[in-house]
Amino acid sequence: MDHSLYFEDLKQGEVFESTGRTVTESDMTFFSMLSGDWNPIHCDQSYASKTRFGERLVHGAYGIAIATGMMHTLGIFDKSAVAMMSLSEWKFVKPILVGMTLRLRLTILDFEEGTSARVGRVNRRLELVNEHDEVVQDGVSDMLILKRSGL
């Protein structure tokens, strides 16, 4: 079933939440391989045990990747998204740890209809939250989205 929302369907302040996903040891290893980031805080338990965190931390950039992926799992932009235009004001509020369950909370901030009959701009806040409902990372992202009137 299609759950895609279009420019005219969204409301300022509307909130959408993804399902949770537990971060695994494999996630961290695969992200190290993909990114090439083998900093000891991510891959050396002996080193990480001597830091203020006392354990290895999952890459901050992995949080960005999982947040953008979780937007897809919402299903609300499946057929209406044209392009993500920006990712700004991103903050790494708390560390991501192996075993942490994360989900995305997406809030519609504002809109700009613009001059195109086909697309408009939607500004969204993306909050990656843990199983305790604490914000781990957050930022703002603009996207171009199809208008129903332009289909």
N, C-alpha and C positions, 0 to 999 in steps of 0.2 A: 504494500500500500504506500502511496506517495504522501509524504508528510512535508513536502517542500513548502516553505513560506516565501513570499515575494515582497517587494518593497512596500506595497500597500497593506500587507498583512501584519507588519511589525508595529509594535507600540513602544513608545519611549518608557523606559523603566521595566519592561518585560524581562523576566529572568527564565533561563533554561538551564537545566543541570543534566550532565551526562551520568551514565552509570560509573561505578568505581572500577579501578584497575590497580591491582597490587604489583608494585615494582619488585622485580626479581633480580637475583644475582646474574642471571643470563642477560637481562635487559642492560645492566651496567657493563658487562663484558662486551656485548654486541655493540653498544654505543661507543665504547673505547675503540673497538676495531673500526667502526664506521668513521668516527671523527679523527682517529689518530691521537686522541688525548689520553695518554697513559700517566698522567700526573699521579704521584704516589698517594695523594689524598683519595683517589678513586680505586687504586689497584694494589696498594701495599698495606695490609692490615697492621703490620708492625709499626710502620710510620704513622698511620692514621690513629693508632691507639694512643700515641703521644700528643695528639692535637687536642684542642679544647673540646672537640666533639667526641673523642674517644673511639671513633669507628670511621670506616670509609664512608664517603659521601658520594651520592649519585651526581653525575654531571649536571650543572645548572642548565646547560643547553638542552639536555634531555627533557627537562621540564617544559621548555618551549615546544619541543617536538611533540611531546605527548599531549600538550594542551591543544595544539593545532590539529592533531589527529583526532582528539576527542570531539572537536567541532563536527567532524564528519559523522561520528557515531550518533550525534543528536538527530541527524537526518533532515534538519530543517532547511539546509541550504543545498541539498543534493542536486536539484535541478535548477536552482535559481542563482547560485553563486557564479559570478563571472571572474573576479580576481580579488585576492587580498592585496590591498594597496599599501598597508603599513603595519608595523608593529613598533609601538613606542612606549615610553615611560615604563619599560619592563623592570620589575623589581624582584630580586631574589630575597624574599622575606625570611624564610626558614630553610634549613637544608632538607634535601630529599634523601631518605635512607632506604636501604633494601628492606622490604617487608611493609613499607608504607603503602596504604591504599589511597589513591588520588582520584579526584573527579574534577570536571570542569564546571564552573558556574559562569555562564555567559549572560551579561546584562546589556540590553539595547540602550545606548546613551542618547544618540540623536541621529538625525537624518539630514540629507541634502538632496533634494529632488534633482537639482541641476537642470540643464537644458536638453538632455537626451530624453527622447520618448521611450527608449529601450531600457536604460539602467539608471539607478540612483545610488548614492553613497550612504552606507550605514556605518555608524561608529559604535563599537562594542567594547565593553570591559571584559577581559578574560581573567578569571581568578582560578588558579589551580589550588584546590583545597584538599586537606588530608582527612583521614577518618575521624578526626576530632573537630572537624569543621573549621580548622585554622587555615588561614591563607598562607600558602607556601610560596607562591609566585603570583604576580599579577601585572597586567599591562593593558594597553589600549590598542585596538586594531580596527582600521577602516577597511571596508570591502565595497566592491561594486556588486550590486545585486539586480537581477532582472525585475522589471515592472510588469505586472499583469497586463496593464494597459498597452504595453509595447510588444506583447506576444503576437 
